[in-house]
Amino acid sequence: MRALVIDDSRTMRRIIVRILHGLGFETVEAEDGRQALDLLAEGPVPDLACVDWNMPVMDGLTFVVHARADRSLRGMTLMMVTTESEHAQIVRALAAGAHEYLVKPFGPDDLRDKLELLGLLPVEATS
C-alpha cells in the first residue's frame, strides 16, 4: 500500500508517516494541495491520501475537489486529517468527496481504526 501525506506541518507529516510505516505503507509527502497534485501527476496514484485542511497555496478541501474531478485519481481513498472539528466542516469535506475524517489530535490506534473502516487494513480480531 502507498500513501500520500499532505500537511504543511513537517512535524505532523512525520507523525502520520511514522504511523503509516508501522502499518506497512510506503509514503510520499507534500506540503500543500498544489504540491500534492504535482506529485500525483508525476507518479503512481497512491491508495490513500491523508489531507490536512488548513494549508497555504491550496487547502485540503480544494485538493479534495480537484482530486475528485480528475478521473485518474478516482480510485484514491481520501481522508481528511485536520483540526477542523465542526460538524459543518466534516459535512463539507465528505460532500466534496473525502471518504473519512480524522480530527487532530489523534493516536496511532485512531488512524489504524479509520484505515480498517476504509478497508485499507485487515480488521484486527478482538477477543
N, CA, C and O atoms as a printed pandas DataFrame, in Angstrom:
     atom_number atom_name residue_name chain_id  residue_number  x_coord  y_coord  z_coord
0              1         N          MET        A               1    0.834   -1.181    0.000
1              2        CA          MET        A               1    0.000    0.000    0.000
2              3         C          MET        A               1    0.880    1.245    0.000
3              4         O          MET        A               1    1.975    1.265    0.562
4              5         N          ARG        A               2    0.368    2.265   -0.640
5              6        CA          ARG        A               2    1.105    3.530   -0.764
6              7         C          ARG        A               2    0.202    4.671   -0.300
7              8         O          ARG        A               2   -0.992    4.688   -0.596
8              9         N          ALA        A               3    0.789    5.631    0.436
9             10        CA          ALA        A               3    0.008    6.756    0.946
10            11         C          ALA        A               3    0.723    8.069    0.665
11            12         O          ALA        A               3    1.952    8.150    0.683
12            13         N          LEU        A               4   -0.075    9.089    0.406
13            14        CA          LEU        A               4    0.400   10.453    0.250
14            15         C          LEU        A               4   -0.063   11.235    1.479
15            16         O          LEU        A               4   -1.254   11.268    1.790
16            17         N          VAL        A               5    0.881   11.860    2.170
17            18        CA          VAL        A               5    0.575   12.640    3.367
18            19         C          VAL        A               5    0.731   14.114    2.999
19            20         O          VAL        A               5    1.818   14.562    2.633
20            21         N          ILE        A               6   -0.372   14.862    3.102
21            22        CA          ILE        A               6   -0.390   16.268    2.692
22            23         C          ILE        A               6   -0.667   17.126    3.925
23            24         O          ILE        A               6   -1.778   17.128    4.454
24            25         N          ASP        A               7    0.345   17.844    4.371
25            26        CA          ASP        A               7    0.203   18.688    5.552
26            27         C          ASP        A               7    1.325   19.715    5.528
27            28         O          ASP        A               7    2.468   19.376    5.220
28            29         N          ASP        A               8    1.012   20.970    5.849
29            30        CA          ASP        A               8    2.053   21.994    5.863
30            31         C          ASP        A               8    2.951   21.893    7.092
31            32         O          ASP        A               8    4.021   22.501    7.119
32            33         N          SER        A               9    2.543   21.148    8.097
33            34        CA          SER        A               9    3.362   20.951    9.291
34            35         C          SER        A               9    4.288   19.747    9.100
35            36         O          SER        A               9    3.838   18.608    8.970
36            37         N          ARG        A              10    5.578   20.029    9.086
37            38        CA          ARG        A              10    6.551   18.943    8.942
38            39         C          ARG        A              10    6.439   17.934   10.087
39            40         O          ARG        A              10    6.569   16.728    9.880
40            41         N          THR        A              11    6.200   18.442   11.282
41            42        CA          THR        A              11    6.055   17.564   12.439
42            43         C          THR        A              11    4.856   16.635   12.272
43            44         O          THR        A              11    4.958   15.438   12.538
44            45         N          MET        A              12    3.732   17.173   11.839
45            46        CA          MET        A              12    2.547   16.341   11.657
46            47         C          MET        A              12    2.761   15.319   10.544
47            48         O          MET        A              12    2.328   14.172   10.658
48            49         N          ARG        A              13    3.427   15.734    9.470
49            50        CA          ARG        A              13    3.732   14.759    8.403
50            51         C          ARG        A              13    4.558   13.617    8.964
51            52         O          ARG        A              13    4.284   12.452    8.676
52            53         N          ARG        A              14    5.559   13.938    9.758
53            54        CA          ARG        A              14    6.418   12.889   10.339
54            55         C          ARG        A              14    5.629   11.942   11.236
55            56         O          ARG        A              14    5.846   10.731   11.204
56            57         N          ILE        A              15    4.721   12.485   12.031
57            58        CA          ILE        A              15    3.895   11.638   12.906
58            59         C          ILE        A              15    3.042   10.686   12.077
59            60         O          ILE        A              15    3.010    9.484   12.340
60            61         N          ILE        A              16    2.360   11.219   11.087
61            62        CA          ILE        A              16    1.484   10.384   10.254
62            63         C          ILE        A              16    2.307    9.361    9.482
63            64         O          ILE        A              16    1.925    8.194    9.400
64            65         N          VAL        A              17    3.435    9.788    8.914
65            66        CA          VAL        A              17    4.297    8.873    8.158
66            67         C          VAL        A              17    4.784    7.739    9.050
67            68         O          VAL        A              17    4.785    6.580    8.635
68            69         N          ARG        A              18    5.194    8.061   10.260
69            70        CA          ARG        A              18    5.687    7.019   11.176
70            71         C          ARG        A              18    4.593    5.989   11.461
71            72         O          ARG        A              18    4.853    4.786   11.455
72            73         N          ILE        A              19    3.377    6.460   11.709
73            74        CA          ILE        A              19    2.269    5.533   11.963
74            75         C          ILE        A              19    2.004    4.680   10.726
75            76         O          ILE        A              19    1.853    3.462   10.827
76            77         N          LEU        A              20    1.947    5.319    9.568
77            78        CA          LEU        A              20    1.673    4.580    8.329
78            79         C          LEU        A              20    2.769    3.557    8.028
79            80         O          LEU        A              20    2.470    2.439    7.609
80            81         N          HIS        A              21    4.025    3.926    8.236
81            82        CA          HIS        A              21    5.116    2.961    8.028
82            83         C          HIS        A              21    4.935    1.752    8.936
83            84         O          HIS        A              21    5.146    0.615    8.514
84            85         N          GLY        A              22    4.544    1.999   10.178
85            86        CA          GLY        A              22    4.298    0.902   11.108
86            87         C          GLY        A              22    3.167   -0.009   10.677
87            88         O          GLY        A              22    3.099   -1.163   11.099
88            89         N          LEU        A              23    2.286    0.498    9.846
89            90        CA          LEU        A              23    1.160   -0.285    9.332
90            91         C          LEU        A              23    1.456   -0.886    7.953
91            92         O          LEU        A              23    0.593   -1.509    7.336
92            93         N          GLY        A              24    2.694   -0.687    7.485
93            94        CA          GLY        A              24    3.103   -1.304    6.228
94            95         C          GLY        A              24    2.960   -0.449    4.987
95            96         O          GLY        A              24    3.117   -0.959    3.878
96            97         N          PHE        A              25    2.668    0.824    5.132
97            98        CA          PHE        A              25    2.516    1.714    3.984
98            99         C          PHE        A              25    3.859    2.286    3.545
99           100         O          PHE        A              25    4.729    2.555    4.373
100          101         N          GLU        A              26    4.018    2.468    2.248
101          102        CA          GLU        A              26    5.066    3.318    1.700
102          103         C          GLU        A              26    4.449    4.707    1.632
103          104         O          GLU        A              26    3.247    4.839    1.401
104          105         N          THR        A              27    5.256    5.744    1.832
105          106        CA          THR        A              27    4.681    7.086    1.871
106          107         C          THR        A              27    5.457    8.070    1.007
107          108         O          THR        A              27    6.655    7.915    0.768
108          109         N          VAL        A              28    4.738    9.084    0.551
109          110        CA          VAL        A              28    5.315   10.279   -0.062
110          111         C          VAL        A              28    4.642   11.456    0.634
111          112         O          VAL        A              28    3.550   11.319    1.186
112          113         N          GLU        A              29    5.302   12.613    0.605
113          114        CA          GLU        A              29    4.813   13.766    1.349
114          115         C          GLU        A              29    4.689   14.996    0.463
115          116         O          GLU        A              29    5.435   15.176   -0.500
116          117         N          ALA        A              30    3.721   15.839    0.821
117          118        CA          ALA        A              30    3.543   17.136    0.167
118          119         C          ALA        A              30    3.201   18.166    1.229
119          120         O          ALA        A              30    2.567   17.851    2.236
120          121         N          GLU        A              31    3.629   19.410    0.991
121          122        CA          GLU        A              31    3.410   20.493    1.953
122          123         C          GLU        A              31    2.080   21.206    1.766
123          124         O          GLU        A              31    1.634   21.931    2.655
124          125         N          ASP        A              32    1.448   21.006    0.624
125          126        CA          ASP        A              32    0.155   21.641    0.365
126          127         C          ASP        A              32   -0.526   20.914   -0.789
127          128         O          ASP        A              32    0.062   20.039   -1.424
128          129         N          GLY        A              33   -1.769   21.288   -1.046
129          130        CA          GLY        A              33   -2.543   20.623   -2.081
130          131         C          GLY        A              33   -1.964   20.762   -3.472
131          132         O          GLY        A              33   -2.024   19.815   -4.256
132          133         N          ARG        A              34   -1.403   21.917   -3.801
133          134        CA          ARG        A              34   -0.812   22.136   -5.125
134          135         C          ARG        A              34    0.372   21.200   -5.342
135          136         O          ARG        A              34    0.484   20.559   -6.387
136          137         N          GLN        A              35    1.254   21.125   -4.347
137          138        CA          GLN        A              35    2.409   20.229   -4.448
138          139         C          GLN        A              35    1.933   18.771   -4.551
139          140         O          GLN        A              35    2.530   17.973   -5.274
140          141         N          ALA        A              36    0.879   18.434   -3.840
141          142        CA          ALA        A              36    0.339   17.077   -3.908
142          143         C          ALA        A              36   -0.173   16.756   -5.311
143          144         O          ALA        A              36    0.095   15.674   -5.834
144          145         N          LEU        A              37   -0.905   17.683   -5.921
145          146        CA          LEU        A              37   -1.398   17.449   -7.283
146          147         C          LEU        A              37   -0.239   17.295   -8.261
147          148         O          LEU        A              37   -0.304   16.471   -9.173
148          149         N          ASP        A              38    0.826   18.084   -8.079
149          150        CA          ASP        A              38    2.010   17.953   -8.937
150          151         C          ASP        A              38    2.651   16.579   -8.778
151          152         O          ASP        A              38    3.042   15.963   -9.769
152          153         N          LEU        A              39    2.763   16.091   -7.546
153          154        CA          LEU        A              39    3.318   14.754   -7.302
154          155         C          LEU        A              39    2.451   13.675   -7.943
155          156         O          LEU        A              39    2.964   12.728   -8.540
156          157         N          LEU        A              40    1.148   13.824   -7.817
157          158        CA          LEU        A              40    0.233   12.830   -8.384
158          159         C          LEU        A              40    0.312   12.795   -9.905
159          160         O          LEU        A              40    0.133   11.740  -10.514
160          161         N          ALA        A              41    0.577   13.931  -10.512
161          162        CA          ALA        A              41    0.693   13.985  -11.971
162          163         C          ALA        A              41    1.956   13.273  -12.455
163          164         O          ALA        A              41    2.008   12.801  -13.590
164          165         N          GLU        A              42    2.957   13.198  -11.607
165          166        CA          GLU        A              42    4.249   12.605  -11.979
166          167         C          GLU        A              42    4.326   11.105  -11.788
167          168         O          GLU        A              42    5.007   10.415  -12.547
168          169         N          GLY        A              43    3.633   10.591  -10.776
169          170        CA          GLY        A              43    3.917    9.212  -10.419
170          171         C          GLY        A              43    2.693    8.361  -10.216
171          172         O          GLY        A              43    1.577    8.755  -10.556
172          173         N          PRO        A              44    2.912    7.199   -9.662
173          174        CA          PRO        A              44    1.771    6.304   -9.446
174          175         C          PRO        A              44    0.794    6.901   -8.437
175          176         O          PRO        A              44    1.191    7.602   -7.506
176          177         N          VAL        A              45   -0.469    6.615   -8.637
177          178        CA          VAL        A              45   -1.510    7.100   -7.735
178          179         C          VAL        A              45   -1.485    6.239   -6.474
179          180         O          VAL        A              45   -1.568    5.014   -6.559
180          181         N          PRO        A              46   -1.372    6.873   -5.307
181          182        CA          PRO        A              46   -1.363    6.089   -4.066
182          183         C          PRO        A              46   -2.754    5.542   -3.749
183          184         O          PRO        A              46   -3.759    5.969   -4.316
184          185         N          ASP        A              47   -2.774    4.600   -2.841
185          186        CA          ASP        A              47   -4.044    4.034   -2.393
186          187         C          ASP        A              47   -4.796    5.006   -1.491
187          188         O          ASP        A              47   -6.025    5.000   -1.438
188          189         N          LEU        A              48   -4.036    5.842   -0.781
189          190        CA          LEU        A              48   -4.588    6.713    0.251
190          191         C          LEU        A              48   -3.925    8.078    0.207
191          192         O          LEU        A              48   -2.726    8.182   -0.053
192          193         N          ALA        A              49   -4.706    9.134    0.463
193          194        CA          ALA        A              49   -4.148   10.458    0.721
194          195         C          ALA        A              49   -4.707   10.935    2.054
195          196         O          ALA        A              49   -5.922   10.994    2.243
196          197         N          CYS        A              50   -3.811   11.276    2.977
197          198        CA          CYS        A              50   -4.183   11.882    4.258
198          199         C          CYS        A              50   -4.016   13.386    4.074
199          200         O          CYS        A              50   -2.908   13.859    3.824
200          201         N          VAL        A              51   -5.097   14.137    4.194
201          202        CA          VAL        A              51   -5.126   15.534    3.774
202          203         C          VAL        A              51   -5.482   16.468    4.927
203          204         O          VAL        A              51   -6.550   16.347    5.526
204          205         N          ASP        A              52   -4.581   17.397    5.231
205          206        CA          ASP        A              52   -4.878   18.451    6.192
206          207         C          ASP        A              52   -5.805   19.458    5.517
207          208         O          ASP        A              52   -5.828   19.556    4.290
208          209         N          TRP        A              53   -6.555   20.195    6.300
209          210        CA          TRP        A              53   -7.467   21.194    5.739
210          211         C          TRP        A              53   -6.770   22.526    5.534
211          212         O          TRP        A              53   -6.775   23.074    4.432
212          213         N          ASN        A              54   -6.171   23.046    6.594
213          214        CA          ASN        A              54   -5.621   24.401    6.585
214          215         C          ASN        A              54   -4.163   24.404    6.146
215          216         O          ASN        A              54   -3.266   24.086    6.927
216          217         N          MET        A              55   -3.939   24.767    4.886
217          218        CA          MET        A              55   -2.591   24.829    4.324
218          219         C          MET        A              55   -2.505   26.031    3.391
219          220         O          MET        A              55   -3.510   26.437    2.807
220          221         N          PRO        A              56   -1.309   26.603    3.247
221          222        CA          PRO        A              56   -1.140   27.692    2.278
222          223         C          PRO        A              56   -1.171   27.146    0.850
223          224         O          PRO        A              56   -1.167   25.931    0.656
224          225         N          VAL        A              57   -1.200   27.997   -0.113
225          226        CA          VAL        A              57   -1.180   27.708   -1.546
226          227         C          VAL        A              57   -2.474   27.024   -1.988
227          228         O          VAL        A              57   -3.237   27.605   -2.759
228          229         N          MET        A              58   -2.737   25.801   -1.516
229          230        CA          MET        A              58   -4.005   25.127   -1.798
230          231         C          MET        A              58   -4.410   24.343   -0.560
231          232         O          MET        A              58   -3.684   23.459   -0.105
232          233         N          ASP        A              59   -5.586   24.677   -0.015
233          234        CA          ASP        A              59   -6.050   23.983    1.190
234          235         C          ASP        A              59   -6.555   22.578    0.859
235          236         O          ASP        A              59   -6.713   22.209   -0.305
236          237         N          GLY        A              60   -6.797   21.822    1.902
237          238        CA          GLY        A              60   -7.186   20.429    1.733
238          239         C          GLY        A              60   -8.524   20.223    1.064
239          240         O          GLY        A              60   -8.680   19.293    0.272
240          241         N          LEU        A              61   -9.502   21.074    1.364
241          242        CA          LEU        A              61  -10.805   20.924    0.730
242          243         C          LEU        A              61  -10.705   21.169   -0.775
243          244         O          LEU        A              61  -11.318   20.450   -1.565
244          245         N          THR        A              62   -9.942   22.172   -1.168
245          246        CA          THR        A              62   -9.740   22.437   -2.599
246          247         C          THR        A              62   -9.019   21.269   -3.254
247          248         O          THR        A              62   -9.341   20.900   -4.383
248          249         N          PHE        A              63   -8.044   20.682   -2.556
249          250        CA          PHE        A              63   -7.360   19.498   -3.080
250          251         C          PHE        A              63   -8.360   18.364   -3.320
251          252         O          PHE        A              63   -8.342   17.725   -4.372
252          253         N          VAL        A              64   -9.221   18.123   -2.351
253          254        CA          VAL        A              64  -10.211   17.046   -2.481
254          255         C          VAL        A              64  -11.093   17.289   -3.706
255          256         O          VAL        A              64  -11.351   16.364   -4.476
256          257         N          VAL        A              65  -11.550   18.512   -3.888
257          258        CA          VAL        A              65  -12.393   18.838   -5.047
258          259         C          VAL        A              65  -11.636   18.558   -6.350
259          260         O          VAL        A              65  -12.190   17.951   -7.267
260          261         N          HIS        A              66  -10.379   18.995   -6.439
261          262        CA          HIS        A              66   -9.576   18.751   -7.641
262          263         C          HIS        A              66   -9.331   17.261   -7.859
263          264         O          HIS        A              66   -9.427   16.770   -8.984
264          265         N          ALA        A              67   -9.016   16.548   -6.790
265          266        CA          ALA        A              67   -8.749   15.110   -6.907
266          267         C          ALA        A              67   -9.987   14.365   -7.385
267          268         O          ALA        A              67   -9.879   13.451   -8.202
268          269         N          ARG        A              68  -11.154   14.739   -6.891
269          270        CA          ARG        A              68  -12.388   14.065   -7.294
270          271         C          ARG        A              68  -12.763   14.397   -8.739
271          272         O          ARG        A              68  -13.446   13.608   -9.391
272          273         N          ALA        A              69  -12.334   15.534   -9.239
273          274        CA          ALA        A              69  -12.641   15.924  -10.619
274          275         C          ALA        A              69  -11.720   15.241  -11.627
275          276         O          ALA        A              69  -12.008   15.235  -12.824
276          277         N          ASP        A              70  -10.623   14.670  -11.156
277          278        CA          ASP        A              70   -9.634   14.026  -12.026
278          279         C          ASP        A              70   -9.904   12.523  -12.077
279          280         O          ASP        A              70   -9.729   11.819  -11.082
280          281         N          ARG        A              71  -10.329   12.040  -13.240
281          282        CA          ARG        A              71  -10.671   10.615  -13.377
282          283         C          ARG        A              71   -9.542    9.685  -12.979
283          284         O          ARG        A              71   -9.793    8.606  -12.442
284          285         N          SER        A              72   -8.308   10.081  -13.231
285          286        CA          SER        A              72   -7.170    9.207  -12.921
286          287         C          SER        A              72   -6.952    9.052  -11.417
287          288         O          SER        A              72   -6.215    8.162  -10.991
288          289         N          LEU        A              73   -7.579    9.900  -10.612
289          290        CA          LEU        A              73   -7.393    9.850   -9.154
290          291         C          LEU        A              73   -8.604    9.295   -8.420
291          292         O          LEU        A              73   -8.604    9.223   -7.191
292          293         N          ARG        A              74   -9.618    8.909   -9.149
293          294        CA          ARG        A              74  -10.868    8.486   -8.503
294          295         C          ARG        A              74  -10.727    7.236   -7.654
295          296         O          ARG        A              74  -11.546    7.018   -6.761
296          297         N          GLY        A              75   -9.737    6.418   -7.894
297          298        CA          GLY        A              75   -9.549    5.218   -7.088
298          299         C          GLY        A              75   -8.808    5.473   -5.785
299          300         O          GLY        A              75   -8.706    4.574   -4.951
300          301         N          MET        A              76   -8.295    6.666   -5.597
301          302        CA          MET        A              76   -7.537    7.004   -4.403
302          303         C          MET        A              76   -8.502    7.323   -3.258
303          304         O          MET        A              76   -9.435    8.107   -3.427
304          305         N          THR        A              77   -8.274    6.717   -2.107
305          306        CA          THR        A              77   -9.067    6.997   -0.921
306          307         C          THR        A              77   -8.566    8.288   -0.286
307          308         O          THR        A              77   -7.361    8.467   -0.103
308          309         N          LEU        A              78   -9.484    9.185    0.048
309          310        CA          LEU        A              78   -9.140   10.475    0.634
310          311         C          LEU        A              78   -9.630   10.543    2.074
311          312         O          LEU        A              78  -10.809   10.328    2.354
312          313         N          MET        A              79   -8.706   10.846    2.981
313          314        CA          MET        A              79   -9.074   11.001    4.385
314          315         C          MET        A              79   -8.572   12.351    4.885
315          316         O          MET        A              79   -7.373   12.628    4.855
316          317         N          MET        A              80   -9.491   13.179    5.342
317          318        CA          MET        A              80   -9.114   14.436    5.957
318          319         C          MET        A              80   -8.532   14.131    7.335
319          320         O          MET        A              80   -9.105   13.358    8.102
320          321         N          VAL        A              81   -7.390   14.744    7.641
321          322        CA          VAL        A              81   -6.751   14.615    8.950
322          323         C          VAL        A              81   -6.461   16.045    9.385
323          324         O          VAL        A              81   -5.472   16.640    8.959
324          325         N          THR        A              82   -7.328   16.597   10.235
325          326        CA          THR        A              82   -7.321   18.035   10.461
326          327         C          THR        A              82   -7.819   18.419   11.852
327          328         O          THR        A              82   -8.420   17.609   12.557
328          329         N          THR        A              83   -7.560   19.652   12.228
329          330        CA          THR        A              83   -8.086   20.174   13.491
330          331         C          THR        A              83   -9.510   20.689   13.330
331          332         O          THR        A              83  -10.180   20.958   14.327
332          333         N          GLU        A              84   -9.981   20.829   12.109
333          334        CA          GLU        A              84  -11.346   21.317   11.858
334          335         C          GLU        A              84  -12.343   20.270   12.362
335          336         O          GLU        A              84  -12.484   19.199   11.771
336          337         N          SER        A              85  -13.029   20.592   13.455
337          338        CA          SER        A              85  -13.886   19.588   14.089
338          339         C          SER        A              85  -15.376   19.937   14.085
339          340         O          SER        A              85  -16.191   19.174   14.602
340          341         N          GLU        A              86  -15.731   21.077   13.510
341          342        CA          GLU        A              86  -17.144   21.446   13.459
342          343         C          GLU        A              86  -17.899   20.524   12.502
343          344         O          GLU        A              86  -17.390   20.142   11.448
344          345         N          HIS        A              87  -19.103   20.184   12.891
345          346        CA          HIS        A              87  -19.928   19.278   12.092
346          347         C          HIS        A              87  -20.077   19.773   10.648
347          348         O          HIS        A              87  -20.022   18.977    9.711
348          349         N          ALA        A              88  -20.262   21.070   10.474
349          350        CA          ALA        A              88  -20.436   21.628    9.130
350          351         C          ALA        A              88  -19.195   21.405    8.267
351          352         O          ALA        A              88  -19.317   21.164    7.066
352          353         N          GLN        A              89  -18.014   21.482    8.857
353          354        CA          GLN        A              89  -16.772   21.250    8.113
354          355         C          GLN        A              89  -16.668   19.784    7.695
355          356         O          GLN        A              89  -16.282   19.471    6.569
356          357         N          ILE        A              90  -17.012   18.907    8.607
357          358        CA          ILE        A              90  -16.971   17.476    8.296
358          359         C          ILE        A              90  -17.922   17.172    7.140
359          360         O          ILE        A              90  -17.564   16.452    6.207
360          361         N          VAL        A              91  -19.127   17.719    7.206
361          362        CA          VAL        A              91  -20.113   17.516    6.141
362          363         C          VAL        A              91  -19.585   18.054    4.811
363          364         O          VAL        A              91  -19.732   17.400    3.779
364          365         N          ARG        A              92  -18.972   19.242    4.829
365          366        CA          ARG        A              92  -18.415   19.829    3.597
366          367         C          ARG        A              92  -17.355   18.921    2.985
367          368         O          ARG        A              92  -17.345   18.698    1.774
368          369         N          ALA        A              93  -16.470   18.401    3.818
369          370        CA          ALA        A              93  -15.388   17.547    3.310
370          371         C          ALA        A              93  -15.937   16.253    2.722
371          372         O          ALA        A              93  -15.515   15.827    1.647
372          373         N          LEU        A              94  -16.863   15.637    3.414
373          374        CA          LEU        A              94  -17.441   14.384    2.915
374          375         C          LEU        A              94  -18.252   14.633    1.640
375          376         O          LEU        A              94  -18.215   13.820    0.716
376          377         N          ALA        A              95  -18.977   15.743    1.584
377          378        CA          ALA        A              95  -19.741   16.082    0.387
378          379         C          ALA        A              95  -18.823   16.365   -0.799
379          380         O          ALA        A              95  -19.189   16.109   -1.946
380          381         N          ALA        A              96  -17.639   16.889   -0.524
381          382        CA          ALA        A              96  -16.679   17.181   -1.603
382          383         C          ALA        A              96  -16.004   15.922   -2.125
383          384         O          ALA        A              96  -15.412   15.938   -3.204
384          385         N          GLY        A              97  -16.086   14.828   -1.366
385          386        CA          GLY        A              97  -15.507   13.581   -1.844
386          387         C          GLY        A              97  -14.549   12.881   -0.912
387          388         O          GLY        A              97  -14.014   11.830   -1.264
388          389         N          ALA        A              98  -14.313   13.432    0.276
389          390        CA          ALA        A              98  -13.475   12.709    1.243
390          391         C          ALA        A              98  -14.225   11.464    1.703
391          392         O          ALA        A              98  -15.446   11.479    1.863
392          393         N          HIS        A              99  -13.482   10.399    1.911
393          394        CA          HIS        A              99  -14.098    9.147    2.344
394          395         C          HIS        A              99  -14.222    9.050    3.862
395          396         O          HIS        A              99  -15.121    8.390    4.384
396          397         N          GLU        A             100  -13.307    9.716    4.558
397          398        CA          GLU        A             100  -13.283    9.618    6.018
398          399         C          GLU        A             100  -12.683   10.892    6.580
399          400         O          GLU        A             100  -12.106   11.697    5.848
400          401         N          TYR        A             101  -12.824   11.069    7.894
401          402        CA          TYR        A             101  -12.432   12.306    8.551
402          403         C          TYR        A             101  -11.845   11.951    9.904
403          404         O          TYR        A             101  -12.481   11.247   10.687
404          405         N          LEU        A             102  -10.647   12.426   10.190
405          406        CA          LEU        A             102   -9.982   12.176   11.471
406          407         C          LEU        A             102   -9.555   13.516   12.047
407          408         O          LEU        A             102   -8.861   14.294   11.392
408          409         N          VAL        A             103   -9.976   13.776   13.277
409          410        CA          VAL        A             103   -9.695   15.059   13.918
410          411         C          VAL        A             103   -8.419   14.961   14.753
411          412         O          VAL        A             103   -8.240   14.032   15.541
412          413         N          LYS        A             104   -7.526   15.958   14.557
413          414        CA          LYS        A             104   -6.320   16.077   15.369
414          415         C          LYS        A             104   -6.711   16.676   16.716
415          416         O          LYS        A             104   -7.640   17.483   16.761
416          417         N          PRO        A             105   -6.055   16.322   17.802
417          418        CA          PRO        A             105   -5.012   15.303   17.892
418          419         C          PRO        A             105   -5.627   13.905   17.889
419          420         O          PRO        A             105   -6.782   13.716   18.273
420          421         N          PHE        A             106   -4.848   12.955   17.458
421          422        CA          PHE        A             106   -5.289   11.568   17.388
422          423         C          PHE        A             106   -4.102   10.677   17.756
423          424         O          PHE        A             106   -2.954   11.123   17.772
424          425         N          GLY        A             107   -4.395    9.437   18.044
425          426        CA          GLY        A             107   -3.350    8.466   18.356
426          427         C          GLY        A             107   -3.217    7.448   17.240
427          428         O          GLY        A             107   -4.057    7.395   16.341
428          429         N          PRO        A             108   -2.175    6.646   17.289
429          430        CA          PRO        A             108   -1.977    5.615   16.256
430          431         C          PRO        A             108   -3.173    4.683   16.096
431          432         O          PRO        A             108   -3.502    4.282   14.979
432          433         N          ASP        A             109   -3.820    4.338   17.196
433          434        CA          ASP        A             109   -4.980    3.440   17.113
434          435         C          ASP        A             109   -6.142    4.094   16.369
435          436         O          ASP        A             109   -6.882    3.421   15.651
436          437         N          ASP        A             110   -6.300    5.405   16.541
437          438        CA          ASP        A             110   -7.374    6.115   15.846
438          439         C          ASP        A             110   -7.167    6.060   14.333
439          440         O          ASP        A             110   -8.111    5.812   13.582
440          441         N          LEU        A             111   -5.937    6.291   13.892
441          442        CA          LEU        A             111   -5.638    6.238   12.461
442          443         C          LEU        A             111   -5.809    4.822   11.933
443          444         O          LEU        A             111   -6.388    4.618   10.866
444          445         N          ARG        A             112   -5.308    3.847   12.677
445          446        CA          ARG        A             112   -5.468    2.449   12.259
446          447         C          ARG        A             112   -6.943    2.078   12.142
447          448         O          ARG        A             112   -7.344    1.415   11.186
448          449         N          ASP        A             113   -7.751    2.504   13.113
449          450        CA          ASP        A             113   -9.182    2.189   13.077
450          451         C          ASP        A             113   -9.849    2.774   11.831
451          452         O          ASP        A             113  -10.676    2.113   11.202
452          453         N          LYS        A             114   -9.495    4.008   11.475
453          454        CA          LYS        A             114  -10.064    4.625   10.267
454          455         C          LYS        A             114   -9.653    3.848    9.015
455          456         O          LYS        A             114  -10.465    3.645    8.112
456          457         N          LEU        A             115   -8.399    3.418    8.965
457          458        CA          LEU        A             115   -7.921    2.659    7.804
458          459         C          LEU        A             115   -8.613    1.305    7.713
459          460         O          LEU        A             115   -8.877    0.811    6.617
460          461         N          GLU        A             116   -8.907    0.708    8.862
461          462        CA          GLU        A             116   -9.676   -0.543    8.856
462          463         C          GLU        A             116  -11.084   -0.297    8.316
463          464         O          GLU        A             116  -11.582   -1.077    7.504
464          465         N          LEU        A             117  -11.727    0.786    8.762
465          466        CA          LEU        A             117  -13.071    1.125    8.271
466          467         C          LEU        A             117  -13.085    1.330    6.766
467          468         O          LEU        A             117  -14.055    0.987    6.090
468          469         N          LEU        A             118  -12.000    1.894    6.251
469          470        CA          LEU        A             118  -11.895    2.160    4.820
470          471         C          LEU        A             118  -11.520    0.917    4.013
471          472         O          LEU        A             118  -11.502    0.954    2.782
472          473         N          GLY        A             119  -11.225   -0.169    4.698
473          474        CA          GLY        A             119  -10.838   -1.397    4.013
474          475         C          GLY        A             119   -9.402   -1.403    3.531
475          476         O          GLY        A             119   -9.033   -2.217    2.684
476          477         N          LEU        A             120   -8.577   -0.492    4.068
477          478        CA          LEU        A             120   -7.170   -0.429    3.666
478          479         C          LEU        A             120   -6.276   -1.262    4.564
479          480         O          LEU        A             120   -5.093   -1.442    4.277
480          481         N          LEU        A             121   -6.837   -1.768    5.648
481          482        CA          LEU        A             121   -6.132   -2.675    6.558
482          483         C          LEU        A             121   -7.082   -3.778    6.943
483          484         O          LEU        A             121   -8.293   -3.565    7.001
484          485         N          PRO        A             122   -6.548   -4.965    7.211
485          486        CA          PRO        A             122   -7.432   -6.016    7.714
486          487         C          PRO        A             122   -7.922   -5.622    9.114
487          488         O          PRO        A             122   -7.171   -5.038    9.896
488          489         N          VAL        A             123   -9.169   -5.940    9.422
489          490        CA          VAL        A             123   -9.724   -5.651   10.730
490          491         C          VAL        A             123   -9.070   -6.576   11.734
491          492         O          VAL        A             123   -9.024   -7.791   11.544
492          493         N          GLU        A             124   -8.554   -5.975   12.829
493          494        CA          GLU        A             124   -7.908   -6.772   13.865
494          495         C          GLU        A             124   -8.965   -7.552   14.625
495          496         O          GLU        A             124  -10.038   -7.037   14.939
496          497         N          ALA        A             125   -8.641   -8.808   14.915
497          498        CA          ALA        A             125   -9.542   -9.645   15.686
498          499         C          ALA        A             125   -9.515   -9.184   17.146
499          500         O          ALA        A             125   -8.452   -8.893   17.695
500          501         N          THR        A             126  -10.680   -9.122   17.756
501          502        CA          THR        A             126  -10.741   -8.784   19.174
502          503         C          THR        A             126  -11.217  -10.008   19.927
503          504         O          THR        A             126  -12.109  -10.727   19.479
504          505         N          SER        A             127  -10.606  -10.234   21.083
505          506        CA          SER        A             127  -11.021  -11.407   21.854
506          507         C          SER        A             127  -11.809  -11.055   23.067
507          508         O          SER        A             127  -12.225  -11.942   23.812
